[in-house]
Amino acid sequence: MPDQNVEIRYVGPAGWGLVAKKPLKPGDEAIKIPESLLITSEKVLAESKFAAVMKEKKLPEYWQLAMFLVENYAMTEEDPENCKYAPYIKSLPDETGNVLEWTGREISDLLKGSPMERLAYQMISDVKEAVQFILKSVKGHPNAYYMSEARLRWAFSLLFSRVVRLTSRDRQLALIPWADMLNHKPDVQTYIDWDEKEQSVVFRPDRQYREGEEVFVSYGPRSSGDLLLTYGFVPSTASNPETEKVDLRFVLDGYDPYAGPKKQALKKYGLDSSWTFPLQLNRFPIGLVEYACFLAFRPKSDGEVEFYAKQLFGPAAQRVIPAEIDTIGRDLIQQECFNALSRYRGSVETDRLMLEEFEVIAQESIMSQDKRAAAAAAVRLRERAILRKTRDAIFRKGSGNFIQKLLRRIPTADLFS
């Protein structure tokens, strides 16, 4: 490993992180990891004892990387002196706190009503399917004993929190030893990426760091719910308002006498009879009001269905929301916000008290490993805040800017109430 301008240190609740060994300015080279140290699909297929199985079964990159982690974990236990990845394997945590480590009871209790509940079950189901397929695929292999259900789940859990897509290298998946110790901060704007000139993965900070100060990276514009399920932590509310979101799903009423023609019209414009919109604190998603208006209005003929579909979903420069259906569309949005809010577990006050009890409101991050209930409460509070703001703002004049104006006055307005 080349000498770096950062070093590993214990940084508190987040565990291990990277801190500056000397003062760093924006654009300085903080980390430089040569290609030889990257763990990619190409390297796995060149070095793994299971490469033939991976090729024969055409396993996805993600699965290959999971198998390679498990393989090297087993080799590290058997003969660490002859496993070149042993130092990296030994540095990996046993737990990440992400959703793969949650019980079904925890998911149903802590995420009840949140769109994250459905996503959590889907993530677990996808990994379970992958694990079963891998175990079946390696049967009869001389090293099949390396693979176990528990160890593969551990590997997938680590991949959720550590694998990186290298944008400048055709979005290649990679594990990047050392660099994957960088912790996330929502207001950081720089990412780990491939530098073609340096033939290395390089990270350059977007701000100054003093010697001994922790250096942060961006994991991307992710909501608190996404960070909790994938990485096992929730950032402080004040630092993450622009990326918070909650999905609101609309479904065409099957009892609508014109449900068939409406479905065909939606299909014509590239839409389905159910659609999910990501609501955010400071804006309404594009197409939300138009879609709601189309679902809510009651046509009198097939021709009327096509007329309004063209008005709402036709060429961008010609789109308009007719005044006669605008109100009923906004009524539907407001009602769906009410419905979504009613599905959440407990009350806002209960969640607020939980955060106060755990004394986490002022913390940089809430870690799932030791404060899972508090982390989930923070997600619920932030999602409900967005739903309430959308519900209350949908009929305001200039409603698209209402929340943004509120946040300019009070940056953390209403996020914990």
C-alpha positions, 0 to 999 in steps of 0.5 A: 500500500502506498503511503497515504495522507490519511490514517485509520483511527477510531472516530466514535459511534461510527467506528473506524474512519480516516483522519488527516495526517497533515493539513489538507486543502480542497483538491489535495490528494487524500487517498490514492489506491492503485489498480492492483489493490482493487477487488473487481469482477475481473480480478475475482474471475482471474483469482477465485477458486470458484471462477469456473462456477461463476462463469458457467452460471453467469453470476452477477458481479455483486454475487461474484464479489460476495463469494470472493469475500467469503472465499478469502475469509475462509482462507484467512482462517485456514492459512492467513500467511498465504492469503494476500487479502488476509489484512483486508479481511481482518479489517472488516467488521462482523456487523454493519447494522444494515437491514440484512442483520435485522429480524423480521420482527424489527422490520415490522415494528420499526418500519411499519407504515414507511415505504422502507418496510417494503424495500427492506423485505425486498432487499432481504428476499433478494439476498436470500435468493442469491445465497440459495442459488450460490449454495446450490451452484457450488455443490460438489466443488472441492471448496464448497465448504467455504460457503455458508448461508451465514457467511454469505449474508455477512458478505452481502451486508458488507457489499451494501455498505462498502462496494463502490461504482466507479463512475469514470470506469463505466460504473464498474463495481469495486471493493477498495481496501483502505478507501472504504473506511471513509465515512459519509457526510451529507454536505460533502460533494466529492466522491471516490472515483477512478483517475485515468491519468493516475491509473488509480482510485483517487479521493480529493476532498472538497474542503480543508481538513486540519491534521487529526480531523476526520476526512469525509466522502459522499455516498451519494444523495441518499435519504435517511431511510436509504442510508439506514437500510443500506449502511446502517446509520442515519445522519443528523437531520440538520445536515441532510434536508436536501436529500430526504425523501419519502415515496408516495404511491398512486394506483389507478382505481380499478372501479373507475368506469374508464380504468381500461382506457386510462390504462391504455392512455398511460401506457401510450405515454410511457406510464403505468397504472401505478406510479411512485413519486419521491416526495422531498422537503423542498420540492414536488416531484415532476409529474406528480400533480399531472398524474394525480389529476389524470387518475382522479378525474371522471371522464364521460367518454374515451375521447375525453380520456385521450384529450386530458392524457395529451394535455397532461403527458404530451410534448413537454412544451405543450403540457398544461393542467386544465383548471377543471381537473386541477383541484381534484388532482390536488385533493387526491394527493392530499388524501394519499398523504393522509392515508400514508401518515395514518399507516405509521407506527405510533405517534410523532410525539412518541418518536420525538421522545425516543430520540430525546431518551437516547440523546441522539438529536445532536449527534452526527449520526445515529448508528443502527447497531446500538440505537436501531429503534432511535435510528428508525424513529428518526427516519419515520419523523423525517418521512412524516414531516415531508408528507405533512408539508406536502399535504399542507402545501399542495393547495398553496399558491406557488406551492412548489416553492413553499417548503423551500421558502420555509427552509430558508427561514428555518433550515430544520423547520418541523423535522422533529415535530 
